């Protein structure tokens, strides 16, 4: 074998080894990234998850608002990326506890009974005004001592929460998307899809509650979202009971 042939063979072998090592490294990094994503969402391979859909409060018939449908589609893509399975149930048909399967619950307490139950159990420091009558406080959030009113289409708020029911490693999380309007629910799911890696680095697999602000949705849809604050402590601290109203006796 001449020197030229030997050099060509060695070059081909070296290129093959480099390509194999590169493929192994990329595969390792991809799998590590996937495992971190699965751990954050509580979705190991072939696991089961639950998508709880709300109803559109603007209709008398059982229906889902189109922005909530978009939110469900984005969540379904996340679940599929983790290699997990999903079951979709309506808000009045999810008769089970939490912690056995990862759950994604979409919609505020005015349109989702399941959200009402989760907030009562895990977010006692949050109150949502569900009064259907028009007024400045309609749909407003009270979190601790702060109140957040919406200006429809201009400034709206949504809570994005990852909550666990206990300290057991096998406990699956519940993700809440509790918005003042349907478009804010989609904004929260999109925010989670874009920022889950940063959230995982900051919070690990623990609980958190974030207050997000959706800016000018009438022009930008669900795309412009700002993080207002991490309100985990305030949201999990029970609010004082409302003062009882005094009864007035009519003079007679």
Secondary structure, 3 states (H helix, E strand, C coil): CCHHHHHHHHHHHHHHHHHHHHHHHHHHHHHHHHHHHHHHHCCCCCCEEEEEECCCCCCCCCCCCHHHHHHHHHHHHHHHHCCCEEEEEECCCCCCCCCCCEEEEECCCCCCHHHHHHHHHHCCCEEECCCCCCCCCCCCEEECCEEECCECCCEEEEEEEEECCCCCCCCCCEEEEEECCHHHHHHHHHHHHHHHHHHHHHHCCCCEEEEEEEECHHHHCCCCEEEEEECHHHHHCCCCCCCCCCCCCCCC
